[in-house]
Amino acid sequence: MSEVLSFAAVRAAVAHELYLRPDELDPEADLFAAGLDSVRVLTLVERWRAAGAQVGFMDLIERATVREWWELLHVDR
């Protein structure tokens, strides 16, 4: 079963990796300053690839916010 990639789902997945509730995660916050590390980014890449996204590790590392990630993932679909 593939995950539906919506802004809310992306935000929730990132929040989960940061041990936050989705409403606690500012879409404009720097995710790496908030504690996101490369292992968690790889986890998200694999999850979103399984959902059909054409996204790579460096695509996410080069961007720092949920909003930027959503723009990348949304355009990709």
N, CA, C and O atoms as a Tripos MOL2 file, in Angstrom:
@<TRIPOS>MOLECULE
protein
  308   307    77     0     0
PROTEIN
NO_CHARGES

@<TRIPOS>ATOM
      1 N           0.8520   -1.1810    0.0000 N.3       1 MET1
      2 CA          0.0000    0.0000    0.0000 C.3       1 MET1
      3 C           0.8920    1.2360    0.0000 C.2       1 MET1
      4 O           1.7770    1.3640    0.8460 O.2       1 MET1
      5 N           0.6680    2.1280   -0.9260 N.am      2 SER2
      6 CA          1.5050    3.3180   -0.9780 C.3       2 SER2
      7 C           0.8610    4.4700   -0.2110 C.2       2 SER2
      8 O          -0.3610    4.6040   -0.1530 O.2       2 SER2
      9 N           1.6990    5.2660    0.3520 N.am      3 GLU3
     10 CA          1.2840    6.4290    1.1300 C.3       3 GLU3
     11 C           0.8720    7.5530    0.1820 C.2       3 GLU3
     12 O           1.4910    7.7540   -0.8630 O.2       3 GLU3
     13 N          -0.1650    8.2730    0.5510 N.am      4 VAL4
     14 CA         -0.5520    9.4550   -0.2070 C.3       4 VAL4
     15 C           0.3380   10.6000    0.2530 C.2       4 VAL4
     16 O           0.4150   10.9070    1.4420 O.2       4 VAL4
     17 N           1.0040   11.2230   -0.7060 N.am      5 LEU5
     18 CA          1.8820   12.3370   -0.3630 C.3       5 LEU5
     19 C           1.1000   13.6450   -0.4340 C.2       5 LEU5
     20 O           0.8360   14.1730   -1.5140 O.2       5 LEU5
     21 N           0.7460   14.1370    0.7080 N.am      6 SER6
     22 CA          0.1080   15.4450    0.8360 C.3       6 SER6
     23 C           1.0020   16.2810    1.7360 C.2       6 SER6
     24 O           1.9000   15.7590    2.3960 O.2       6 SER6
     25 N           0.7500   17.5730    1.7530 N.am      7 PHE7
     26 CA          1.5320   18.4360    2.6380 C.3       7 PHE7
     27 C           1.4040   17.9610    4.0850 C.2       7 PHE7
     28 O           2.3910   17.9000    4.8180 O.2       7 PHE7
     29 N           0.1780   17.6260    4.4850 N.am      8 ALA8
     30 CA         -0.0540   17.1740    5.8650 C.3       8 ALA8
     31 C           0.7100   15.8870    6.1630 C.2       8 ALA8
     32 O           1.2500   15.7260    7.2580 O.2       8 ALA8
     33 N           0.7580   14.9720    5.2000 N.am      9 ALA9
     34 CA          1.4670   13.7070    5.4010 C.3       9 ALA9
     35 C           2.9780   13.9260    5.4910 C.2       9 ALA9
     36 O           3.6510   13.3020    6.3120 O.2       9 ALA9
     37 N           3.5030   14.8070    4.6520 N.am     10 VAL10
     38 CA          4.9360   15.1150    4.6940 C.3      10 VAL10
     39 C           5.2830   15.7630    6.0260 C.2      10 VAL10
     40 O           6.2620   15.3850    6.6700 O.2      10 VAL10
     41 N           4.4920   16.7250    6.4330 N.am     11 ARG11
     42 CA          4.7260   17.4060    7.7170 C.3      11 ARG11
     43 C           4.6500   16.4150    8.8740 C.2      11 ARG11
     44 O           5.4750   16.4570    9.7870 O.2      11 ARG11
     45 N           3.6660   15.5310    8.8330 N.am     12 ALA12
     46 CA          3.5110   14.5370    9.9030 C.3      12 ALA12
     47 C           4.6930   13.5770    9.9500 C.2      12 ALA12
     48 O           5.1610   13.2270   11.0330 O.2      12 ALA12
     49 N           5.1800   13.1500    8.7900 N.am     13 ALA13
     50 CA          6.3130   12.2280    8.7480 C.3      13 ALA13
     51 C           7.5740   12.8810    9.3170 C.2      13 ALA13
     52 O           8.3170   12.2600   10.0770 O.2      13 ALA13
     53 N           7.8020   14.1250    8.9460 N.am     14 VAL14
     54 CA          8.9770   14.8400    9.4580 C.3      14 VAL14
     55 C           8.8240   15.0810   10.9620 C.2      14 VAL14
     56 O           9.7750   14.8920   11.7210 O.2      14 VAL14
     57 N           7.6540   15.4890   11.3820 N.am     15 ALA15
     58 CA          7.4070   15.7200   12.8070 C.3      15 ALA15
     59 C           7.6710   14.4440   13.6070 C.2      15 ALA15
     60 O           8.2740   14.4860   14.6800 O.2      15 ALA15
     61 N           7.2170   13.3170   13.0780 N.am     16 HIS16
     62 CA          7.4400   12.0370   13.7500 C.3      16 HIS16
     63 C           8.9330   11.7830   13.9620 C.2      16 HIS16
     64 O           9.3460   11.3400   15.0340 O.2      16 HIS16
     65 N           9.7330   12.0630   12.9420 N.am     17 GLU17
     66 CA         11.1860   11.8570   13.0480 C.3      17 GLU17
     67 C          11.8290   12.7940   14.0650 C.2      17 GLU17
     68 O          12.9100   12.5090   14.5820 O.2      17 GLU17
     69 N          11.1690   13.9060   14.3500 N.am     18 LEU18
     70 CA         11.6870   14.8750   15.3290 C.3      18 LEU18
     71 C          10.9940   14.7390   16.6930 C.2      18 LEU18
     72 O          11.2110   15.5510   17.5930 O.2      18 LEU18
     73 N          10.1620   13.7080   16.8300 N.am     19 TYR19
     74 CA          9.4330   13.4610   18.0730 C.3      19 TYR19
     75 C           8.5190   14.6330   18.4360 C.2      19 TYR19
     76 O           8.4190   15.0300   19.5970 O.2      19 TYR19
     77 N           7.8600   15.1690   17.4220 N.am     20 LEU20
     78 CA          6.9180   16.2760   17.5960 C.3      20 LEU20
     79 C           5.5550   15.8840   17.0550 C.2      20 LEU20
     80 O           5.4250   14.9270   16.2920 O.2      20 LEU20
     81 N           4.5500   16.6300   17.4580 N.am     21 ARG21
     82 CA          3.2430   16.5410   16.8050 C.3      21 ARG21
     83 C           3.3190   17.4060   15.5520 C.2      21 ARG21
     84 O           4.0570   18.3910   15.5300 O.2      21 ARG21
     85 N           2.5740   17.0580   14.5170 N.am     22 PRO22
     86 CA          2.6310   17.8660   13.2880 C.3      22 PRO22
     87 C           2.3590   19.3490   13.5160 C.2      22 PRO22
     88 O           2.9870   20.1970   12.8830 O.2      22 PRO22
     89 N           1.4260   19.6710   14.4150 N.am     23 ASP23
     90 CA          1.1170   21.0830   14.6520 C.3      23 ASP23
     91 C           2.2320   21.8190   15.3940 C.2      23 ASP23
     92 O           2.2240   23.0480   15.4660 O.2      23 ASP23
     93 N           3.1790   21.0810   15.9370 N.am     24 GLU24
     94 CA          4.3230   21.7020   16.6120 C.3      24 GLU24
     95 C           5.4620   22.0350   15.6400 C.2      24 GLU24
     96 O           6.4080   22.7320   16.0050 O.2      24 GLU24
     97 N           5.3670   21.5430   14.4210 N.am     25 LEU25
     98 CA          6.4370   21.7310   13.4510 C.3      25 LEU25
     99 C           6.0980   22.8740   12.5040 C.2      25 LEU25
    100 O           5.1880   22.7650   11.6820 O.2      25 LEU25
    101 N           6.8320   23.9560   12.6270 N.am     26 ASP26
    102 CA          6.6740   25.1090   11.7420 C.3      26 ASP26
    103 C           7.1830   24.7210   10.3560 C.2      26 ASP26
    104 O           8.3360   24.3110   10.2230 O.2      26 ASP26
    105 N           6.3520   24.8400    9.3230 N.am     27 PRO27
    106 CA          6.7780   24.4640    7.9730 C.3      27 PRO27
    107 C           7.9700   25.2660    7.4480 C.2      27 PRO27
    108 O           8.6090   24.8700    6.4740 O.2      27 PRO27
    109 N           8.2620   26.3860    8.0930 N.am     28 GLU28
    110 CA          9.3810   27.2320    7.6640 C.3      28 GLU28
    111 C          10.6250   27.0390    8.5350 C.2      28 GLU28
    112 O          11.6510   27.6780    8.3010 O.2      28 GLU28
    113 N          10.5390   26.1730    9.5270 N.am     29 ALA29
    114 CA         11.6640   25.9560   10.4430 C.3      29 ALA29
    115 C          12.7880   25.1780    9.7640 C.2      29 ALA29
    116 O          12.5350   24.3150    8.9230 O.2      29 ALA29
    117 N          14.0190   25.4860   10.1290 N.am     30 ASP30
    118 CA         15.1820   24.7590    9.6480 C.3      30 ASP30
    119 C          15.1890   23.3860   10.3310 C.2      30 ASP30
    120 O          15.3950   23.2850   11.5400 O.2      30 ASP30
    121 N          14.9640   22.3470    9.5500 N.am     31 LEU31
    122 CA         14.8380   21.0000   10.1050 C.3      31 LEU31
    123 C          16.1420   20.4890   10.7040 C.2      31 LEU31
    124 O          16.1270   19.7260   11.6690 O.2      31 LEU31
    125 N          17.2500   20.9000   10.1450 N.am     32 PHE32
    126 CA         18.5360   20.4220   10.6530 C.3      32 PHE32
    127 C          18.8870   21.1100   11.9680 C.2      32 PHE32
    128 O          19.4870   20.4940   12.8490 O.2      32 PHE32
    129 N          18.5190   22.3740   12.1040 N.am     33 ALA33
    130 CA         18.6980   23.0740   13.3770 C.3      33 ALA33
    131 C          17.7730   22.4800   14.4420 C.2      33 ALA33
    132 O          18.0750   22.5260   15.6340 O.2      33 ALA33
    133 N          16.6470   21.9250   14.0000 N.am     34 ALA34
    134 CA         15.6890   21.3110   14.9250 C.3      34 ALA34
    135 C          16.1060   19.9050   15.3410 C.2      34 ALA34
    136 O          15.4720   19.3040   16.2080 O.2      34 ALA34
    137 N          17.1690   19.3730   14.7320 N.am     35 GLY35
    138 CA         17.6920   18.0820   15.1520 C.3      35 GLY35
    139 C          17.5650   16.9500   14.1500 C.2      35 GLY35
    140 O          17.9370   15.8180   14.4590 O.2      35 GLY35
    141 N          17.0540   17.2190   12.9680 N.am     36 LEU36
    142 CA         16.9630   16.1660   11.9640 C.3      36 LEU36
    143 C          18.3690   15.7910   11.5070 C.2      36 LEU36
    144 O          19.1870   16.6680   11.2310 O.2      36 LEU36
    145 N          18.6490   14.5020   11.4260 N.am     37 ASP37
    146 CA         19.9750   14.0550   11.0100 C.3      37 ASP37
    147 C          19.8840   13.2300    9.7290 C.2      37 ASP37
    148 O          18.7920   12.9460    9.2380 O.2      37 ASP37
    149 N          21.0300   12.8540    9.2030 N.am     38 SER38
    150 CA         21.0830   12.1740    7.9170 C.3      38 SER38
    151 C          20.3840   10.8190    7.9280 C.2      38 SER38
    152 O          19.7960   10.4270    6.9200 O.2      38 SER38
    153 N          20.4360   10.1050    9.0300 N.am     39 VAL39
    154 CA         19.7750    8.8010    9.1130 C.3      39 VAL39
    155 C          18.2610    8.9800    8.9700 C.2      39 VAL39
    156 O          17.6030    8.2120    8.2690 O.2      39 VAL39
    157 N          17.7250    9.9820    9.6300 N.am     40 ARG40
    158 CA         16.2840   10.2290    9.5320 C.3      40 ARG40
    159 C          15.9030   10.7230    8.1320 C.2      40 ARG40
    160 O          14.8280   10.3950    7.6300 O.2      40 ARG40
    161 N          16.7690   11.4980    7.5130 N.am     41 VAL41
    162 CA         16.5050   11.9460    6.1410 C.3      41 VAL41
    163 C          16.4480   10.7290    5.2180 C.2      41 VAL41
    164 O          15.5680   10.6480    4.3610 O.2      41 VAL41
    165 N          17.3640    9.7940    5.3810 N.am     42 LEU42
    166 CA         17.3490    8.5770    4.5660 C.3      42 LEU42
    167 C          16.0660    7.7860    4.7800 C.2      42 LEU42
    168 O          15.5100    7.2330    3.8310 O.2      42 LEU42
    169 N          15.6000    7.7310    6.0080 N.am     43 THR43
    170 CA         14.3370    7.0560    6.3150 C.3      43 THR43
    171 C          13.1900    7.7020    5.5450 C.2      43 THR43
    172 O          12.3470    7.0090    4.9740 O.2      43 THR43
    173 N          13.1640    9.0260    5.5330 N.am     44 LEU44
    174 CA         12.1120    9.7470    4.8190 C.3      44 LEU44
    175 C          12.2190    9.5510    3.3100 C.2      44 LEU44
    176 O          11.2040    9.3880    2.6330 O.2      44 LEU44
    177 N          13.4280    9.5670    2.7830 N.am     45 VAL45
    178 CA         13.6340    9.3410    1.3480 C.3      45 VAL45
    179 C          13.0610    7.9800    0.9560 C.2      45 VAL45
    180 O          12.3170    7.8750   -0.0190 O.2      45 VAL45
    181 N          13.4020    6.9520    1.7060 N.am     46 GLU46
    182 CA         12.9140    5.6100    1.3990 C.3      46 GLU46
    183 C          11.3910    5.5380    1.4910 C.2      46 GLU46
    184 O          10.7440    4.9130    0.6510 O.2      46 GLU46
    185 N          10.8360    6.1640    2.4870 N.am     47 ARG47
    186 CA          9.3740    6.1700    2.6590 C.3      47 ARG47
    187 C           8.6960    6.8480    1.4730 C.2      47 ARG47
    188 O           7.7160    6.3320    0.9360 O.2      47 ARG47
    189 N           9.2120    7.9970    1.0680 N.am     48 TRP48
    190 CA          8.5830    8.7530   -0.0140 C.3      48 TRP48
    191 C           8.8350    8.1190   -1.3680 C.2      48 TRP48
    192 O           8.0000    8.2260   -2.2670 O.2      48 TRP48
    193 N           9.9670    7.4650   -1.5270 N.am     49 ARG49
    194 CA         10.1970    6.7120   -2.7790 C.3      49 ARG49
    195 C           9.2090    5.5670   -2.8960 C.2      49 ARG49
    196 O           8.6970    5.2900   -3.9810 O.2      49 ARG49
    197 N           8.9400    4.9010   -1.7820 N.am     50 ALA50
    198 CA          7.9570    3.8120   -1.7770 C.3      50 ALA50
    199 C           6.5650    4.3210   -2.1510 C.2      50 ALA50
    200 O           5.7350    3.5720   -2.6650 O.2      50 ALA50
    201 N           6.3250    5.6050   -1.8850 N.am     51 ALA51
    202 CA          5.0400    6.2250   -2.2280 C.3      51 ALA51
    203 C           5.0470    6.7600   -3.6620 C.2      51 ALA51
    204 O           4.0550    7.3270   -4.1210 O.2      51 ALA51
    205 N           6.1690    6.5780   -4.3670 N.am     52 GLY52
    206 CA          6.2280    6.9810   -5.7610 C.3      52 GLY52
    207 C           6.9790    8.2580   -6.0630 C.2      52 GLY52
    208 O           7.0530    8.6600   -7.2240 O.2      52 GLY52
    209 N           7.5360    8.9070   -5.0640 N.am     53 ALA53
    210 CA          8.2660   10.1570   -5.2900 C.3      53 ALA53
    211 C           9.6450    9.8540   -5.8790 C.2      53 ALA53
    212 O          10.2820    8.8630   -5.5220 O.2      53 ALA53
    213 N          10.0820   10.7040   -6.7680 N.am     54 GLN54
    214 CA         11.4240   10.6110   -7.3460 C.3      54 GLN54
    215 C          12.3030   11.6160   -6.5910 C.2      54 GLN54
    216 O          12.6130   12.6920   -7.1030 O.2      54 GLN54
    217 N          12.6880   11.2560   -5.3950 N.am     55 VAL55
    218 CA         13.4480   12.1570   -4.5410 C.3      55 VAL55
    219 C          14.6910   11.4380   -4.0450 C.2      55 VAL55
    220 O          14.6640   10.2350   -3.7870 O.2      55 VAL55
    221 N          15.7810   12.1850   -3.9130 N.am     56 GLY56
    222 CA         17.0190   11.6130   -3.4240 C.3      56 GLY56
    223 C          17.4790   12.2940   -2.1440 C.2      56 GLY56
    224 O          16.9770   13.3490   -1.7550 O.2      56 GLY56
    225 N          18.4310   11.6670   -1.5160 N.am     57 PHE57
    226 CA         18.9880   12.1720   -0.2680 C.3      57 PHE57
    227 C          19.4850   13.6070   -0.4280 C.2      57 PHE57
    228 O          19.1600   14.4690    0.3890 O.2      57 PHE57
    229 N          20.2680   13.8670   -1.4700 N.am     58 MET58
    230 CA         20.8300   15.2010   -1.6570 C.3      58 MET58
    231 C          19.7470   16.2370   -1.9620 C.2      58 MET58
    232 O          19.8980   17.4080   -1.6130 O.2      58 MET58
    233 N          18.6630   15.8190   -2.6050 N.am     59 ASP59
    234 CA         17.5530   16.7390   -2.8580 C.3      59 ASP59
    235 C          17.0470   17.3340   -1.5500 C.2      59 ASP59
    236 O          16.7550   18.5270   -1.4650 O.2      59 ASP59
    237 N          16.9480   16.4820   -0.5320 N.am     60 LEU60
    238 CA         16.4390   16.9490    0.7600 C.3      60 LEU60
    239 C          17.5130   17.6760    1.5630 C.2      60 LEU60
    240 O          17.2270   18.6870    2.2050 O.2      60 LEU60
    241 N          18.7270   17.1810    1.5330 N.am     61 ILE61
    242 CA         19.8070   17.8060    2.2920 C.3      61 ILE61
    243 C          20.0340   19.2500    1.8330 C.2      61 ILE61
    244 O          20.3970   20.1090    2.6360 O.2      61 ILE61
    245 N          19.8240   19.5090    0.5580 N.am     62 GLU62
    246 CA         20.0470   20.8520    0.0110 C.3      62 GLU62
    247 C          18.9410   21.8280    0.3660 C.2      62 GLU62
    248 O          19.0500   23.0200    0.0790 O.2      62 GLU62
    249 N          17.8860   21.3390    0.9810 N.am     63 ARG63
    250 CA         16.7650   22.1820    1.4000 C.3      63 ARG63
    251 C          16.5730   21.9790    2.8990 C.2      63 ARG63
    252 O          16.9190   20.9220    3.4260 O.2      63 ARG63
    253 N          16.0350   22.9630    3.5810 N.am     64 ALA64
    254 CA         16.0280   22.8620    5.0480 C.3      64 ALA64
    255 C          14.6560   22.9120    5.6960 C.2      64 ALA64
    256 O          14.5630   22.7900    6.9180 O.2      64 ALA64
    257 N          13.5870   23.0860    4.9290 N.am     65 THR65
    258 CA         12.2740   23.2340    5.5690 C.3      65 THR65
    259 C          11.2540   22.2680    4.9850 C.2      65 THR65
    260 O          11.4120   21.7780    3.8670 O.2      65 THR65
    261 N          10.2260   22.0070    5.7420 N.am     66 VAL66
    262 CA          9.1180   21.1790    5.2620 C.3      66 VAL66
    263 C           8.5000   21.8170    4.0160 C.2      66 VAL66
    264 O           8.1690   21.1240    3.0540 O.2      66 VAL66
    265 N           8.3520   23.1170    4.0450 N.am     67 ARG67
    266 CA          7.7630   23.8060    2.8860 C.3      67 ARG67
    267 C           8.6000   23.5520    1.6300 C.2      67 ARG67
    268 O           8.0390   23.2520    0.5770 O.2      67 ARG67
    269 N           9.9150   23.6640    1.7180 N.am     68 GLU68
    270 CA         10.7870   23.4130    0.5650 C.3      68 GLU68
    271 C          10.7160   21.9470    0.1250 C.2      68 GLU68
    272 O          10.7320   21.6470   -1.0690 O.2      68 GLU68
    273 N          10.6380   21.0550    1.0880 N.am     69 TRP69
    274 CA         10.5360   19.6390    0.7440 C.3      69 TRP69
    275 C           9.2180   19.3590    0.0370 C.2      69 TRP69
    276 O           9.1770   18.6070   -0.9370 O.2      69 TRP69
    277 N           8.1450   19.9620    0.5280 N.am     70 TRP70
    278 CA          6.8480   19.7600   -0.1030 C.3      70 TRP70
    279 C           6.8630   20.2940   -1.5360 C.2      70 TRP70
    280 O           6.3220   19.6570   -2.4400 O.2      70 TRP70
    281 N           7.4690   21.4450   -1.7450 N.am     71 GLU71
    282 CA          7.5590   22.0080   -3.1050 C.3      71 GLU71
    283 C           8.2820   21.0240   -4.0230 C.2      71 GLU71
    284 O           7.8700   20.8250   -5.1660 O.2      71 GLU71
    285 N           9.3350   20.4220   -3.5390 N.am     72 LEU72
    286 CA         10.0880   19.4290   -4.3160 C.3      72 LEU72
    287 C           9.2250   18.1910   -4.5780 C.2      72 LEU72
    288 O           9.1320   17.7290   -5.7150 O.2      72 LEU72
    289 N           8.6090   17.6660   -3.5510 N.am     73 LEU73
    290 CA          7.8060   16.4490   -3.6880 C.3      73 LEU73
    291 C           6.5500   16.6830   -4.5160 C.2      73 LEU73
    292 O           6.1550   15.8280   -5.3080 O.2      73 LEU73
    293 N           5.9320   17.8260   -4.3360 N.am     74 HIS74
    294 CA          4.6970   18.1490   -5.0410 C.3      74 HIS74
    295 C           4.9430   18.3270   -6.5400 C.2      74 HIS74
    296 O           4.1590   17.8490   -7.3600 O.2      74 HIS74
    297 N           6.0130   19.0030   -6.8910 N.am     75 VAL75
    298 CA          6.3540   19.2250   -8.2950 C.3      75 VAL75
    299 C           6.6830   17.8880   -8.9520 C.2      75 VAL75
    300 O           6.3730   17.6700  -10.1230 O.2      75 VAL75
    301 N           7.3040   17.0090   -8.1990 N.am     76 ASP76
    302 CA          7.7260   15.7110   -8.7080 C.3      76 ASP76
    303 C           6.5380   14.8460   -9.1160 C.2      76 ASP76
    304 O           6.6650   14.0240  -10.0230 O.2      76 ASP76
    305 N           5.4300   15.0070   -8.4910 N.am     77 ARG77
    306 CA          4.2670   14.1360   -8.7210 C.3      77 ARG77
    307 C           3.5140   14.6110   -9.8670 C.2      77 ARG77
    308 O           2.4980   14.0160  -10.2280 O.2      77 ARG77
@<TRIPOS>BOND
     1     1     2 1
     2     2     3 1
     3     3     4 2
     4     3     5 am
     5     5     6 1
     6     6     7 1
     7     7     8 2
     8     7     9 am
     9     9    10 1
    10    10    11 1
    11    11    12 2
    12    11    13 am
    13    13    14 1
    14    14    15 1
    15    15    16 2
    16    15    17 am
    17    17    18 1
    18    18    19 1
    19    19    20 2
    20    19    21 am
    21    21    22 1
    22    22    23 1
    23    23    24 2
    24    23    25 am
    25    25    26 1
    26    26    27 1
    27    27    28 2
    28    27    29 am
    29    29    30 1
    30    30    31 1
    31    31    32 2
    32    31    33 am
    33    33    34 1
    34    34    35 1
    35    35    36 2
    36    35    37 am
    37    37    38 1
    38    38    39 1
    39    39    40 2
    40    39    41 am
    41    41    42 1
    42    42    43 1
    43    43    44 2
    44    43    45 am
    45    45    46 1
    46    46    47 1
    47    47    48 2
    48    47    49 am
    49    49    50 1
    50    50    51 1
    51    51    52 2
    52    51    53 am
    53    53    54 1
    54    54    55 1
    55    55    56 2
    56    55    57 am
    57    57    58 1
    58    58    59 1
    59    59    60 2
    60    59    61 am
    61    61    62 1
    62    62    63 1
    63    63    64 2
    64    63    65 am
    65    65    66 1
    66    66    67 1
    67    67    68 2
    68    67    69 am
    69    69    70 1
    70    70    71 1
    71    71    72 2
    72    71    73 am
    73    73    74 1
    74    74    75 1
    75    75    76 2
    76    75    77 am
    77    77    78 1
    78    78    79 1
    79    79    80 2
    80    79    81 am
    81    81    82 1
    82    82    83 1
    83    83    84 2
    84    83    85 am
    85    85    86 1
    86    86    87 1
    87    87    88 2
    88    87    89 am
    89    89    90 1
    90    90    91 1
    91    91    92 2
    92    91    93 am
    93    93    94 1
    94    94    95 1
    95    95    96 2
    96    95    97 am
    97    97    98 1
    98    98    99 1
    99    99   100 2
   100    99   101 am
   101   101   102 1
   102   102   103 1
   103   103   104 2
   104   103   105 am
   105   105   106 1
   106   106   107 1
   107   107   108 2
   108   107   109 am
   109   109   110 1
   110   110   111 1
   111   111   112 2
   112   111   113 am
   113   113   114 1
   114   114   115 1
   115   115   116 2
   116   115   117 am
   117   117   118 1
   118   118   119 1
   119   119   120 2
   120   119   121 am
   121   121   122 1
   122   122   123 1
   123   123   124 2
   124   123   125 am
   125   125   126 1
   126   126   127 1
   127   127   128 2
   128   127   129 am
   129   129   130 1
   130   130   131 1
   131   131   132 2
   132   131   133 am
   133   133   134 1
   134   134   135 1
   135   135   136 2
   136   135   137 am
   137   137   138 1
   138   138   139 1
   139   139   140 2
   140   139   141 am
   141   141   142 1
   142   142   143 1
   143   143   144 2
   144   143   145 am
   145   145   146 1
   146   146   147 1
   147   147   148 2
   148   147   149 am
   149   149   150 1
   150   150   151 1
   151   151   152 2
   152   151   153 am
   153   153   154 1
   154   154   155 1
   155   155   156 2
   156   155   157 am
   157   157   158 1
   158   158   159 1
   159   159   160 2
   160   159   161 am
   161   161   162 1
   162   162   163 1
   163   163   164 2
   164   163   165 am
   165   165   166 1
   166   166   167 1
   167   167   168 2
   168   167   169 am
   169   169   170 1
   170   170   171 1
   171   171   172 2
   172   171   173 am
   173   173   174 1
   174   174   175 1
   175   175   176 2
   176   175   177 am
   177   177   178 1
   178   178   179 1
   179   179   180 2
   180   179   181 am
   181   181   182 1
   182   182   183 1
   183   183   184 2
   184   183   185 am
   185   185   186 1
   186   186   187 1
   187   187   188 2
   188   187   189 am
   189   189   190 1
   190   190   191 1
   191   191   192 2
   192   191   193 am
   193   193   194 1
   194   194   195 1
   195   195   196 2
   196   195   197 am
   197   197   198 1
   198   198   199 1
   199   199   200 2
   200   199   201 am
   201   201   202 1
   202   202   203 1
   203   203   204 2
   204   203   205 am
   205   205   206 1
   206   206   207 1
   207   207   208 2
   208   207   209 am
   209   209   210 1
   210   210   211 1
   211   211   212 2
   212   211   213 am
   213   213   214 1
   214   214   215 1
   215   215   216 2
   216   215   217 am
   217   217   218 1
   218   218   219 1
   219   219   220 2
   220   219   221 am
   221   221   222 1
   222   222   223 1
   223   223   224 2
   224   223   225 am
   225   225   226 1
   226   226   227 1
   227   227   228 2
   228   227   229 am
   229   229   230 1
   230   230   231 1
   231   231   232 2
   232   231   233 am
   233   233   234 1
   234   234   235 1
   235   235   236 2
   236   235   237 am
   237   237   238 1
   238   238   239 1
   239   239   240 2
   240   239   241 am
   241   241   242 1
   242   242   243 1
   243   243   244 2
   244   243   245 am
   245   245   246 1
   246   246   247 1
   247   247   248 2
   248   247   249 am
   249   249   250 1
   250   250   251 1
   251   251   252 2
   252   251   253 am
   253   253   254 1
   254   254   255 1
   255   255   256 2
   256   255   257 am
   257   257   258 1
   258   258   259 1
   259   259   260 2
   260   259   261 am
   261   261   262 1
   262   262   263 1
   263   263   264 2
   264   263   265 am
   265   265   266 1
   266   266   267 1
   267   267   268 2
   268   267   269 am
   269   269   270 1
   270   270   271 1
   271   271   272 2
   272   271   273 am
   273   273   274 1
   274   274   275 1
   275   275   276 2
   276   275   277 am
   277   277   278 1
   278   278   279 1
   279   279   280 2
   280   279   281 am
   281   281   282 1
   282   282   283 1
   283   283   284 2
   284   283   285 am
   285   285   286 1
   286   286   287 1
   287   287   288 2
   288   287   289 am
   289   289   290 1
   290   290   291 1
   291   291   292 2
   292   291   293 am
   293   293   294 1
   294   294   295 1
   295   295   296 2
   296   295   297 am
   297   297   298 1
   298   298   299 1
   299   299   300 2
   300   299   301 am
   301   301   302 1
   302   302   303 1
   303   303   304 2
   304   303   305 am
   305   305   306 1
   306   306   307 1
   307   307   308 2
@<TRIPOS>SUBSTRUCTURE
     1 MET1         2 RESIDUE 1 A MET
     2 SER2         6 RESIDUE 1 A SER
     3 GLU3        10 RESIDUE 1 A GLU
     4 VAL4        14 RESIDUE 1 A VAL
     5 LEU5        18 RESIDUE 1 A LEU
     6 SER6        22 RESIDUE 1 A SER
     7 PHE7        26 RESIDUE 1 A PHE
     8 ALA8        30 RESIDUE 1 A ALA
     9 ALA9        34 RESIDUE 1 A ALA
    10 VAL10       38 RESIDUE 1 A VAL
    11 ARG11       42 RESIDUE 1 A ARG
    12 ALA12       46 RESIDUE 1 A ALA
    13 ALA13       50 RESIDUE 1 A ALA
    14 VAL14       54 RESIDUE 1 A VAL
    15 ALA15       58 RESIDUE 1 A ALA
    16 HIS16       62 RESIDUE 1 A HIS
    17 GLU17       66 RESIDUE 1 A GLU
    18 LEU18       70 RESIDUE 1 A LEU
    19 TYR19       74 RESIDUE 1 A TYR
    20 LEU20       78 RESIDUE 1 A LEU
    21 ARG21       82 RESIDUE 1 A ARG
    22 PRO22       86 RESIDUE 1 A PRO
    23 ASP23       90 RESIDUE 1 A ASP
    24 GLU24       94 RESIDUE 1 A GLU
    25 LEU25       98 RESIDUE 1 A LEU
    26 ASP26      102 RESIDUE 1 A ASP
    27 PRO27      106 RESIDUE 1 A PRO
    28 GLU28      110 RESIDUE 1 A GLU
    29 ALA29      114 RESIDUE 1 A ALA
    30 ASP30      118 RESIDUE 1 A ASP
    31 LEU31      122 RESIDUE 1 A LEU
    32 PHE32      126 RESIDUE 1 A PHE
    33 ALA33      130 RESIDUE 1 A ALA
    34 ALA34      134 RESIDUE 1 A ALA
    35 GLY35      138 RESIDUE 1 A GLY
    36 LEU36      142 RESIDUE 1 A LEU
    37 ASP37      146 RESIDUE 1 A ASP
    38 SER38      150 RESIDUE 1 A SER
    39 VAL39      154 RESIDUE 1 A VAL
    40 ARG40      158 RESIDUE 1 A ARG
    41 VAL41      162 RESIDUE 1 A VAL
    42 LEU42      166 RESIDUE 1 A LEU
    43 THR43      170 RESIDUE 1 A THR
    44 LEU44      174 RESIDUE 1 A LEU
    45 VAL45      178 RESIDUE 1 A VAL
    46 GLU46      182 RESIDUE 1 A GLU
    47 ARG47      186 RESIDUE 1 A ARG
    48 TRP48      190 RESIDUE 1 A TRP
    49 ARG49      194 RESIDUE 1 A ARG
    50 ALA50      198 RESIDUE 1 A ALA
    51 ALA51      202 RESIDUE 1 A ALA
    52 GLY52      206 RESIDUE 1 A GLY
    53 ALA53      210 RESIDUE 1 A ALA
    54 GLN54      214 RESIDUE 1 A GLN
    55 VAL55      218 RESIDUE 1 A VAL
    56 GLY56      222 RESIDUE 1 A GLY
    57 PHE57      226 RESIDUE 1 A PHE
    58 MET58      230 RESIDUE 1 A MET
    59 ASP59      234 RESIDUE 1 A ASP
    60 LEU60      238 RESIDUE 1 A LEU
    61 ILE61      242 RESIDUE 1 A ILE
    62 GLU62      246 RESIDUE 1 A GLU
    63 ARG63      250 RESIDUE 1 A ARG
    64 ALA64      254 RESIDUE 1 A ALA
    65 THR65      258 RESIDUE 1 A THR
    66 VAL66      262 RESIDUE 1 A VAL
    67 ARG67      266 RESIDUE 1 A ARG
    68 GLU68      270 RESIDUE 1 A GLU
    69 TRP69      274 RESIDUE 1 A TRP
    70 TRP70      278 RESIDUE 1 A TRP
    71 GLU71      282 RESIDUE 1 A GLU
    72 LEU72      286 RESIDUE 1 A LEU
    73 LEU73      290 RESIDUE 1 A LEU
    74 HIS74      294 RESIDUE 1 A HIS
    75 VAL75      298 RESIDUE 1 A VAL
    76 ASP76      302 RESIDUE 1 A ASP
    77 ARG77      306 RESIDUE 1 A ARG
